[in-house]
Amino acid sequence: MSNSDSQLRERKDGVASRAANGGALPADAQKKPRGRDTSIESYRVFLMFMICFIHSVSMGIAPNQRLLGGLLWAVCGFVFISGWFGINFSASKLMRLLATAVFCGGLAAAIGYFSGMPVGSWDVVRWTMRRWFVCAYMVLMLLAPFLNAAIDSPRGMRNGISAVVILAMWNWLSTSRAGIKFGPLTAGLGDYTFTMMVVVYIVARLIRKSCDGGGAVRASLFTVKTSVSAVLLLLALLVCLPHHFAIYSSPVALCMAVAAFFLFRHVKPGKRLGSAVLFIAPSMLPVYLIHTNEVGFSAIKQIERFLDGKGVPAFVFIPATALAVFSACLAIDMFRRGLCRLSGGFIKRISSVVDDLCNRIDMKICSALRGDGNAKS
């Protein structure tokens, strides 16, 4: 058969398969290369500005508990994004996360040292290991393959809901008097601990699985009007309810993060704004890492005292301080990204070596468990 005859037959087969599918393309032809969604990346950038806003309130000269209540849900938003896409674990990813944390801690220490602050070399290690979010996220990366497998299984919805109920109840009730009697104070309604991070991750995976299942009812739950109404209602609850319902790990904060996520999914930035968002989005974690230490918190206080001394009201100097911290950390991270770009080939080689070594170890362990001593390394 000639090439033209075979191409004609393939074309006829494609038309026949489309007719069998009701005119739709086959499943493999519908797949698109995974790219970065400007709507979700916009949500990521917004969340990091919210984190800077939170620290400008909590670490500044004008703390306001009610205002914090309407902001702290942003921490749930970051983990929800990870759960929505799912974490594909690799040793090189874990290594790059730790390297980024150490490098950003070193940058902050250098800035503090040249600014006259008493900063030592040990502060870099201390600021890296004391970052609860980074340490908890590393453990979540290790557990993610098991969580993904449990949720993607035929009984995934039941497994996920059971895990959410157990972990959330422990996380929300362990600070009660009864909870303290039964176990140590490892979690609570006011703490965003690893258990709450797992809860948010599982909830995101379950919602993604439900949305991927399709259906008009599921689609109607996440319309623009529904998302806007949910955000406004939950924001009012976070501001008006007692303190324990407006903190990092409260169920209201989790619902707020979910509602805001679906609201941002309807936001479609223009071409220029979308390009800017995609450019700065990879720097959001470094922005957090650079300013969450004594150097960053001291800078927040100094900026707010300066603006307050000029007669600027608190409702102006707090967001202005958050914007200044966000912009400064973003500019500082451009230096790190420039170095990574220059040494990109070296980083890729190191990542490849680390992943290959871990794969070899994994194969050795699996062969030893199977009793197969002749497996290839």
N, C-alpha and C positions, 0 to 999 in steps of 0.2 A: 504494500500500500504506500502511495506517495505521501509526501509531507502535506500537500494541499488536501488530499482526501482525508488524512487523519485530523487535520485542523478543522475541516468541515464537519466531520463526525463529532468531534469534541464540542463544537459550537451547537450542533443539534442536541447533543446530550445535555448541554447547559440549558438550552431553551426548554427541553422536556422537564428537567429538574425544577426549573422556575415555575413551570405550569403546575407541577405536582405540589409545589409549596404555595400555591395561590398567587403566583407572580413575584414572590419574594426571592431574594438571592439565597443561595445555600448558606448554611451556618458558617462555614469556613470563609466564604466570600464576604460575609457581613462583618467579620472581625477587622477592627482598625488598630493600627499601631498605637500602643498606649502612650499618651502624651500628658502633659501637665494641664490641668483644667484651670483657666484663669479665674473662674468663679470661686473655686475652692482655694486657690492660692491667694485670692483677695481676702477670703475669710481668714487664712493663716496670718497674713500681714495685719489685718484688723485685730486679731487676737493678741499679737505681740505688742501692738500699740496699747491695747487694754492692759497687758501685764506691766508695761512701763507706767501706765496711769495708776495701776494698783500700788506700785512701789512709790510713786510720787505722793500718794495719799498716806499710805501706811508708814513710810519711812521719812516723810517730810515734816514740816513744822505745823501742819494743820490736819491732823488725822480726823476722819469722819466715818463712823461706823456704818451709818445708813448709806453713804456713798459707796463704801466698800462692798456692802451687801449687793449692790447692783452691778458689781464688776468682777467678783471672785469666780463667777461661773466660767470665765475665759480659760481657766486651767483645764477644765473638762473638755473644752473645745479642741485643744491640741491633741489630746489622747483620742478623741472621737474621730478626728481626721485619720490618725494612724489605724484605728480599727476599721474605718470605712474602706480604706485601700488594702488593709492587711499587711502585717509585717512578715517579710520573707527573710528569715534569719540567715546570716552568713558571718563567719568569724571576722572577715575584713570590715563589715559594717560596724561590728562591735568595736573593732580596733580604731576605725576612723572616728567613731563617736567619742571614745576616750581620748584620742589624740586631739580632737577639736576642743574638748573640755580643758585639757591641760594647756593647750596653746592659748586659748582665750584667757585662762587664769594667769598665764605668764604675761600676756599683754596688759591685763589689768594691774598686775603687780608692777610692771615696768612704768606704767603711767603714774601709779601711786608713788613709786620711788622717786621719779623725777619731779613729782609735785611736792616733795618734801615730807611725805608720810613715812612712818616707821614700818617699812615693808621688808620682809626677809624672804629668803628662798623657800623656807618651809611654808610660807603663806600660799604659794602656788599649789602645793599638794593639799593643803588644808582647804582651800577654796574649791578645789576640784572634787575631793571626796565628800565634802559636806553638802554638796548640791543634791538634795534629796530627789529632785526630779530626774537627774541624770542617772543616779544609782538605781532608782526604781525602774526607770525605762530600760536600763541594761538587763535587769531581771525579766522584765516583760518581753524583751527581744528573745531571751532564752526559752521562755514559755510559749511564745506565739505559735510555733509550729504545732504544739500539742493542742492549744486552744483552737487553732484553725481546723485541725483534723477533727476535733470533737464537734465543732459547729457545722462543718461541711458534710458530716456523716448523715445517713438517713434519719437518725434521731437527733439531729443537730439542734432543732428548735427546742426540744424538750431538755436536752443537755444544757444548752445555754441559759434557758430560763431558770432551771434548777440552780445552776452555778450563781447566777445573778442574785437570786433570792437569798441563798446561803451567805454569800460574801457581803452583800449589801446589808443584810440584817446584822451581821457581825460588825461591820464597819460603822454602822449607825447606832448600834446599841451598846457597844463595848465600853463606852464612857459612862454609862448609867451605873447606878450603885450596884445593881445586880450583876452587871457585866464585869465590873472591877473585881467582885468577889470570885467569879468563875475563871478569870484569866487576867494576864497582865495588860496594861494600858498600851496596846500596840496600834490601835486605830480608834476612830471616833468620828462623831458628826463634825467636829471642828478640824479634823486632820485629813489632808489629802495624801493618804498613804498608798502603798503598793496595792493593797486589796481593793481600794477604790479605783485605782488605775485599771486593774483587771476588770472590774465591773463595767467601767466605761468602754473598754475595748470590746468586751463581749456584747454589750448592748449595740455598739456600732456594727459589729459583724452580723448580729441578728437582724437589725434593720436593713442592712445591705442585702442580706439573703432574702428578706421579705420583698424588698423593692425589685430585686432581680427576678422574683417570681412573677411579676407583672400583675395585671388585673386592674380594672377601672376603679374599684374601691380603694385599693392601696394607692393608686396614683392620685385620687382625689384628696387623700389625707394630707398631701404635701403640696398643695397649690399655693399660689402667692398669697391669697386672702387668708388661708389657714395659717400659713407661716407668720404673717404679719400679726394676726390676732393672737397667736400663741406667744410670740415674742413680747408684745405689749402686756398681755395678761401676766406672764411669768415675771417680767421685769417689775411690774407693780407689786407682785407678791414678794419678790426678793427685797424690795425696798421697805415694804410695810410689815412683813412678818417678823417675829422675834429673831434674835441674832443667830440661833442655831439652825434656822432654816435658810439663812442667807450666807452660808459659808462654803468653802471649797467643795466639800463632799456631800452636800445636801441633795436629796432627790429633786428639789426644785431647780437647783443649779444645773444638774444633769439634763433635765428637761429643757432648760433654757439654752444650753449648748446645742442640743439636737434641733430645736426650733430655729435657732440662728443659722445653723448649718444649712438647713433646707431653704431658709430665706435667701442666703447668699448664693445658693445654687441657681436661683432665678435671676441673679445679677449678672449681666453680660457687659463687662468693661469694653470700651472702645479699643481700637487697634493700638493706639499709642499708650493708653493707660494699661491695657493688658500686657504690652511688652515691658512696661516699667514694673508691673507687678511680678511678672515672671523673672525679671532680672534681680529684684531685691528679695524675693521669697526664700531662696536658699540661705540667706543670711539671718533668718529669724531666730534659729536656735543660738547662733553666736551672739546676737544682740542680747538675748537673755543671759548667756554665760558671761558676757563682758561686764554687765552692770550689776549682777546680783552678788555683790561682795562689799567689803568695807569701803573700797575706793568709790564704787558706784553710788552707794547710799550716802556717803559723805558729799559727793558731788550734787546729789539731789537736794540735800539740806542747804548747801551753799547757794545753789541757784535760787531756791525758794526764799532764803533770807535776803538775797540781793534784790529780788523782785519785790518782796514785801517791804524792804526799806525804801523802795522807790514809790511806795503807795499803791502798788498793783493789788487788786482784791484777790482773795483766794480762788474764786471761781474762774479767774483768768490765769494766775500764775501756776496752778496745779496742772492744767492741760498744757500750758506752755513749757513747763518743766518736763512733762512726759514726752512732748514732741522733741525737745532739745536732747534728752537722753537717747531717745530712739534714733534720731538723726546722727548723733555723735557715734553711737555704737555701730550703726550701719556703715558710717565712713571708716571707722577703725577696721571693721571686718573686710573692707575692700583690700586692705593690705594682706590679710590672711589668704583671701581668694586669689590675689595676684601671685603669692608664693606657691599656692597649690597649682595654679595654671602653669607656672614655670617648671615645677617639678612633677607635672602630671604623669609623665612616663615612668618615673621612679616610683610614684605612689601606686600606679597600676601594677607594676611588677611586684612590689611588696604585697599588695592585696592578693595577687594571684598566687604568690608563694604561700601566704597564710592560709588561703582557702584550700590549696592543694594539700598542704600539710594536715589540715583538719579533716579533709576527706580521706586521706590515707589512714589517719588514726581511727576515724569512724569505721572504715572498712575492716581494719584489724580487730576492732572491738566486736563488730558484727560477726566476723568469721570465727572469733574465739567463742562467742555465745552459741554459734551454730555447731561448734566443734570441728570447723573446717580449717585445718592448719595449712592447707595448700592454696588458700585464696591469694590472688594476685594483689600486690600492694600498689 
